[in-house]
Amino acid sequence: MLTPKFRLTGQKTFKQIYQKGKKDYSGFFRICYQKNDLKYSRFSIVVSLKVSKLATKRNSIKRQTRDIIRLNLSRISLDYDVIVSVLPRALGRDYDKLQQDLIYLFKKNNLI
């Protein structure tokens, strides 16, 4: 679980990141990110109904994604707001593949 300090909240903030932030895709994830004025990064994980109609499956993949971010928090660059959207292809994948893919996406965009 990410501490509240590292959580990204607020509809206004989301809208701004989606409109003005940079975007990139990988096999299982899409990220939108933008610099912030803080000395730490904040994250939000979005899992839509397109991934699964079952809340238990959406929550499971959200917990896995949040854990990947938490374990790599010390490596992630400071002062970014990041929205991680999970794509439907991620459903049913094992944790290691999800971790590889998300870390690759962060490295590709110089977030790690």
Phi and psi in degrees as a GROMACS rama.xvg file:
@    title "Ramachandran Plot"
@    xaxis  label "Phi"
@    yaxis  label "Psi"
@TYPE xy
-80.1216  139.406  LEU-2
-68.3829  155.677  THR-3
-55.7021  -27.7673  PRO-4
-59.1562  -34.929  LYS-5
-96.7186  7.47477  PHE-6
-95.0258  139.388  ARG-7
-99.2301  122.275  LEU-8
-134.311  166.039  THR-9
101.273  122.732  GLY-10
-61.6054  -35.9537  GLN-11
-64.2998  -42.8296  LYS-12
-64.5123  -43.3054  THR-13
-59.9035  -47.5542  PHE-14
-60.5261  -41.7443  LYS-15
-65.0968  -42.5603  GLN-16
-66.5655  -42.5661  ILE-17
-63.8763  -35.3374  TYR-18
-82.3904  -44.0843  GLN-19
-107.167  -13.3063  LYS-20
-79.8852  169.865  GLY-21
-86.708  150.643  LYS-22
-128.901  147.614  LYS-23
-156.108  155.662  ASP-24
-121.179  156.33  TYR-25
-137.622  -165.73  SER-26
-63.9487  -37.9516  GLY-27
-118.922  -10.8616  PHE-28
-135.445  158.26  PHE-29
-128.695  134.518  ARG-30
-120.383  145.473  ILE-31
-124.334  129.397  CYS-32
-143.776  158.243  TYR-33
-157.202  147.757  GLN-34
-64.5962  147.463  LYS-35
-123.872  174.554  ASN-36
-96.9221  15.6443  ASP-37
-99.1015  171.874  LEU-38
-101.162  22.2752  LYS-39
-152.7  161.693  TYR-40
-94.7546  151.755  SER-41
-123.821  147.676  ARG-42
-132.748  152.695  PHE-43
-142.135  140.865  SER-44
-113.515  129.24  ILE-45
-117.813  124.654  VAL-46
-126.941  109.843  VAL-47
-84.372  171.536  SER-48
-65.8424  -18.4736  LEU-49
-66.3054  -26.0704  LYS-50
-71.2594  -48.4189  VAL-51
-162.578  145.049  SER-52
-77.8178  -19.3992  LYS-53
-87.3583  122.917  LEU-54
-61.3703  -33.3203  ALA-55
-63.9919  -39.2306  THR-56
-71.0193  -40.91  LYS-57
-63.4536  -43.4001  ARG-58
-65.8911  -36.4891  ASN-59
-62.9563  -47.7278  SER-60
-69.9586  -30.4577  ILE-61
-67.4298  -41.2612  LYS-62
-63.86  -41.1475  ARG-63
-63.4443  -43.6738  GLN-64
-64.8458  -43.454  THR-65
-62.0374  -37.6252  ARG-66
-68.1011  -39.2356  ASP-67
-60.0088  -44.5528  ILE-68
-65.1847  -44.2238  ILE-69
-60.4094  -42.9017  ARG-70
-69.6334  -25.1374  LEU-71
-107.183  13.6369  ASN-72
-59.773  -36.9828  LEU-73
-68.6827  -23.7069  SER-74
-88.3095  -20.0774  ARG-75
-77.641  137.948  ILE-76
-57.286  149.341  SER-77
-81.3307  166.64  LEU-78
59.356  46.4954  ASP-79
-130.1  146.082  TYR-80
-104.845  125.141  ASP-81
-127.81  128.811  VAL-82
-109.178  120.149  ILE-83
-104.486  114.99  VAL-84
-101.665  130.959  SER-85
-89.6876  131.275  VAL-86
-90.0495  155.304  LEU-87
-57.1421  -27.1554  PRO-88
-64.0723  -19.2907  ARG-89
-74.4217  -20.3072  ALA-90
-63.2005  127.727  LEU-91
86.6741  -1.18064  GLY-92
-82.3553  153.019  ARG-93
-79.4291  161.575  ASP-94
-57.1917  -42.0111  TYR-95
-62.5969  -40.5643  ASP-96
-67.2243  -40.0697  LYS-97
-62.8174  -42.7463  LEU-98
-64.0389  -46.4005  GLN-99
-56.9345  -45.115  GLN-100
-66.8984  -43.9913  ASP-101
-68.6942  -41.1344  LEU-102
-63.9762  -41.3128  ILE-103
-59.1422  -44.1725  TYR-104
-63.9682  -40.9922  LEU-105
-65.0524  -43.3313  PHE-106
-64.7576  -41.3244  LYS-107
-59.2547  -32.2999  LYS-108
-102.605  16.4004  ASN-109
57.6593  33.4025  ASN-110
-90.319  -16.0155  LEU-111
